[in-house]
């Protein structure tokens, strides 16, 4: 293949992972390590940045075909599209569905959307949502759009707002949590994120939306985008998200199940980005699913 303008600046390993969809990462890096992938006739490192006109030879690779997502799942995702143009797509991701396959999952959102939109060869995730989080998921349909949106992520120009139902009465005076986060691996290989002074900077802004007797619906705006950031920050200040089996309060979770909460109450309610340099912010909102609305109504 020959590198076109859409792929200029992309890392070689990332291009291969996109071209060899479904291939284990270990296989892709073994092909690079053993010199089976050639750039302009020679070996190349995984992190090489591609230039227009580079010629890349990818050896034939036999992949075990993944099971096709079920027809009901594909129909559901098609109905879940909130916004689409020729550069991006925004999906109202359901809770319980991973954004990509792996770790025993044959497919996730991205794999299913590639089945739905085979003509969209450049379809890629701009960011990620936890499997148990619902709401706005932004995808790029072109490499140039992906680069532009990733730049906005790095420069904090892409805005993401979440709704979370937290345990206890959130004090209105608390408007921001600034606490660095670090990933830790615990027994059994499970990864947990904890507040740690040696971790990465992490900031979340909060606003009270609706108070209840023993719970508060808050809006959380990510200033930084660390793994599990909202879940860990709320737990750190003593108001964990209800329904959170990893960072939450088990006793509070038991009580809230009585009003029908059967999942993590965290929803990506709005995402905003600039379609081009100097353009006004474009925002897309995802409504709460009916089950979460019913929980709020019962808490009233």
N, C-alpha and C positions, 0 to 999 in steps of 0.2 A: 504494500500500500504506500501511497505518497501522501505526506502530511500537507493538508490544506490550511487555509488561513484560520479556520475554526479551531484548529488544534495547536496552533503556534503557542509555545510556552508551556504546553502540558508535559508533565513528567512521563517518561517512557513506561514506567511500571503502571501508572494509572491508565494510560492508553490501552495497554495489554489487558488489564483487568476489565476494561469496558468492552474490548473486542472479543475476549474469551469469556463471555458471560456464563457463569455457572462453574467456571474452573476454580479449583481451590487456590488460594493465594500461594500456598507452598509450591504448587506446580508452576505457577507463573514465575516465581523467583528462581526456581530450579532451571527453567528455560533460559533465564537471563544469566544465571551463574555459570551455566555450562556453554554459553556462547551460541545457543541455538537460535536466538533472536539476533538479527543483524541490522545495523543502521548504516546505510551507505556502504555496505559490504564489510563492516567491521563490528567488533564487539562494542557493547555500550553498557554503562552503569544504569541501574534502575532509576536513579534520580536525574538522568540526563533530560534537559529541557529541549523539546523538539523545535525545529525551525522549519519554515515553509520550504517545501521541496525535498525534505529528508525522505529517503526511500527505506522502508522498514520491511524486512522479511520475517514473517511469523511462520514457524513450522506447523505442519498439520498436527492437530491435537484432537484426540478422541475423548469426548466427554460423555459421561453417563447422562442421558436425558432426564431432566427433572419432571415430576408429574405436573401436568397442566392444572392451573387453578380451576376450581369447579365453576360451572356456568353461573350458579347463583352468586358466588363471590365476585365474579367479573361483572355481572349485572349490577351488583350493589356498588362496586367501585365506580362504575360508569355514572350512576345516579349521584354519587358523592362528590363529583367534580363541582367546585364552587365558582371557579373562574378559569378561563383559558384564552390565550392569544397565540400568536405565532412564535413566541419566545418562552413563555412560562405556563405552568398549570398549577392550580391550587386545589388541593383535595381536602375534604373533611374526613380525616382518618378516623376510623372507629377504634374504640378501645379494644385491646386484646389482639390486635393485628400488628405484627412487627413491620418496620419499614423496609427491611430486606431479609432475605433468607440467610440461613447459617445456623450453627449450633442445634442441629437436628430439625430445622425448619426447611422444607423444600422450597418455599417461596414466601415473599412478603409483598408489601405494596409495590415496590419498584419492579419486581419480576412480573407481578400480575398486570401492571400498567403497560409493560413492554409487550405482553401478549395482546392486550387491548389495542395498543397503538404500534403495530409492527413498523409502520412507516416512519415513526419518530426514532431514528437511529441514535440521536444524541440525548435521549431522555435520561436525566440524572437527578439524584436528590441534592437539593441545595443545603438542607440541614436535616436533622433527625428528631424524631419524637420517641420517647419511651414507648414500649409496647402497650403499657396500660394507660397511656395518655391519649386523649382524643383531640380532634380539632385540626386547625390549619397546617397543612404540610405543603411546602413550596418545592416545586420541581422545575428544572430548566430543560428546555427542549433543544437548545443549541449550546455548543461549547462556549461561544462568546457570551451568551447570557449567563452561563454558570460562572465564568470568570468575573463578570460584572457584579453579580449578586454576592459572590464570595468576597469581593473587595468591600462591598457594603457591610458584610458581616464583620470583617476585620476592623473596619473603621467605625463600627457601631452606628451605621446608617440604616441598617435594616431593623425595624421595630417589631418586637414580638410581645404580645400581651396574653396572659393566661388568667383563667378563673379557677380559684381553688377554695374548697371548703375546708377550713382549718378548725382544729379542736380549741375550745375556749373562746374567750372574748379578746379579740385582737385590739390592742390599744391604738386609738386613732393617731396618737402622736408618733407612733413608729412608722416612718415612711420609707426607710431604706435599711437593708441589712448588707453590711460590707464585711465579709468574712472569707478568707482564702480557703480553697478546697483542694484536697489531695485524694487521689485514688489509692485504696488499700486492698490487698488481696488477703482474704481470711481463709480459714480452714475449709477445705472442699473446693477451693478455686473460685469461690464467689467474690465478686468485686463490690466493695462498699466505698462510698465517698464520704469523707469526714472533714470537718473544719480543722485546719492544720495551719499554723503560722508559716510553715515551709511550703505550703501549697500555692496554687495559682490564684491570682487575684480574682475575686468573684463578688459582684454587686447585683442586688435585686431591689427594685423599688416596689412598694406596696401601697395600696389604697383600699380602704374599707368600702365594700359595695353594699352589704346587707348584714346587719348583726342579728344573731339569734340568741337564745338563752345560754346555750353551752357551745356554740359554734359561731363562726364568722365566715361569710363569703367575701373573699378578698380578690382584688385584681393584682397580679404580679407582672411587672415589666422587667424583662431581662436586659440589664446593661451589658453584662458579659454572658457568654453561653457555655457554661461548664456542664459536664455530665451530672444529672440529678440535682442541678443547682437549686431550684425552687423547693424541692422536697427536703433537701438537707438544710437550707437556710430557715425554713419554717420550723423544722424540728429543733434546730439550734437555739431558737429564741423561745422554745417552749410551746409552740402552737403547730404541731405536726399536721400534715394533710390527712383528713379522714379517709379511711379505706386503704392507707398505705401500709402494706404488709412488711416492708423493709425498714422504713424509718419512722413509722407511726407508733401510736400508743395502742397496744392490744386491747386494753379495757375500753377505751373510747371507740375503737373500731367495732367491738362487740355491741355496744349500745346503739351505734348508728345503723348497724345492720337491721335493727328493729324497725327503722323507717324506710327500709328498702335499699340502702346503699350496698351494692355488691361489687364495687370496683373502686379504684383510686379516683377521688374527685379532683381531677386536674384536667383542664380543658384548654387547648390553645385557641383562644377566642378570636384573636385578630393578628394579622401579619401585614406589615406595610413596607414597601420598597419603592425606590425611584426607578422607573422604567429606563431612564437615560440620564446622562449628566445634566444637571440643572433642572430636571423635570420635577413636578410636584409629586409628593408621596402618593402612591396608589395603595389603598387599603382593602383587604378582603376580610370579612367576618364569617365565623362558623357558629351557628346556633347550638346551644346545649341540646344534647339528646334528651328525648322525652323522659327517660328514667331518672336523669339528674334533676330535671325540672320537678318531677314528682317528689323527689327527696326534699327539695327546698320547700315545696308546698306543704309537706307534712311537718317540717320543722316549724312552720308558721304557727 
